[in-house]
Amino acid sequence: MKRAKTKSERSSLMNVGRRVDYAVRALSYLAGQSDGPVVSRTDIEKSQDIPSFYLSKIMKDLVAGGLVRSHIGSKGGFTLAKAASAISIKDVYETVERPLVLMECLDKGADYCSFCAVCLQKSVWQEAQSVLANFLAGVTIAAIADRQGLRDRLVGMPRLSKGLVNARN
């Protein structure tokens, strides 16, 4: 009999969820703007189709993590705190989620799983984690900078995509 997964349970495998997706969208949009002007939260929200309640929390995390600088005032908004070429996707993931760990046993060892010392698959997950971490560390926000924004790019696509944008508005 298959056990039902409760809402509070998490998979031990890494999950790239909305927070990471939205953070990467926001950072790539900031990186795509010419010479780093202050970009309003509303501009990021609308151009990248990120819900306001998510964006506020994510930007707070990105500021706390040192990836974004917040500017207060009527012309306030956000700028990158460092060069887009110095911000990796791995940095973003770890800033808005947690350290990159595919399996909890790789991080917590025997405290998490009593079979850790004799597990035959542990080395497989260690290698996979290493490959993924190295790959994500090698992809920078500069490589995926987005001047236009997802919403405008989608509107410019063939007929089918336009219906998707209009359906969401």
ChimeraX attribute file (.defattr): number of C-alpha atoms within 10 A of each C-alpha:
attribute: neighborCount
match mode: 1-to-1
recipient: residues
	/A:1	3
	/A:2	4
	/A:3	5
	/A:4	6
	/A:5	9
	/A:6	7
	/A:7	6
	/A:8	6
	/A:9	7
	/A:10	10
	/A:11	11
	/A:12	11
	/A:13	13
	/A:14	15
	/A:15	13
	/A:16	10
	/A:17	10
	/A:18	11
	/A:19	18
	/A:20	20
	/A:21	14
	/A:22	21
	/A:23	24
	/A:24	21
	/A:25	24
	/A:26	30
	/A:27	27
	/A:28	24
	/A:29	24
	/A:30	28
	/A:31	25
	/A:32	20
	/A:33	16
	/A:34	8
	/A:35	9
	/A:36	14
	/A:37	13
	/A:38	17
	/A:39	19
	/A:40	17
	/A:41	17
	/A:42	14
	/A:43	14
	/A:44	23
	/A:45	21
	/A:46	15
	/A:47	19
	/A:48	21
	/A:49	19
	/A:50	22
	/A:51	13
	/A:52	14
	/A:53	9
	/A:54	14
	/A:55	20
	/A:56	14
	/A:57	13
	/A:58	20
	/A:59	22
	/A:60	14
	/A:61	18
	/A:62	23
	/A:63	17
	/A:64	14
	/A:65	16
	/A:66	12
	/A:67	21
	/A:68	20
	/A:69	19
	/A:70	19
	/A:71	14
	/A:72	9
	/A:73	6
	/A:74	7
	/A:75	10
	/A:76	13
	/A:77	18
	/A:78	23
	/A:79	22
	/A:80	22
	/A:81	17
	/A:82	13
	/A:83	13
	/A:84	20
	/A:85	15
	/A:86	15
	/A:87	20
	/A:88	20
	/A:89	21
	/A:90	20
	/A:91	23
	/A:92	25
	/A:93	20
	/A:94	15
	/A:95	20
	/A:96	22
	/A:97	16
	/A:98	11
	/A:99	13
	/A:100	19
	/A:101	21
	/A:102	20
	/A:103	18
	/A:104	15
	/A:105	20
	/A:106	17
	/A:107	14
	/A:108	12
	/A:109	15
	/A:110	12
	/A:111	11
	/A:112	13
	/A:113	13
	/A:114	11
	/A:115	13
	/A:116	16
	/A:117	10
	/A:118	8
	/A:119	11
	/A:120	9
	/A:121	9
	/A:122	17
	/A:123	11
	/A:124	10
	/A:125	16
	/A:126	17
	/A:127	11
	/A:128	13
	/A:129	19
	/A:130	15
	/A:131	12
	/A:132	16
	/A:133	17
	/A:134	12
	/A:135	13
	/A:136	17
	/A:137	16
	/A:138	16
	/A:139	17
	/A:140	21
	/A:141	26
	/A:142	19
	/A:143	14
	/A:144	18
	/A:145	21
	/A:146	21
	/A:147	14
	/A:148	13
	/A:149	22
	/A:150	17
	/A:151	16
	/A:152	14
	/A:153	13
	/A:154	16
	/A:155	16
	/A:156	11
	/A:157	10
	/A:158	9
	/A:159	10
	/A:160	10
	/A:161	14
	/A:162	14
	/A:163	12
	/A:164	12
	/A:165	14
	/A:166	9
	/A:167	8
	/A:168	7
	/A:169	5
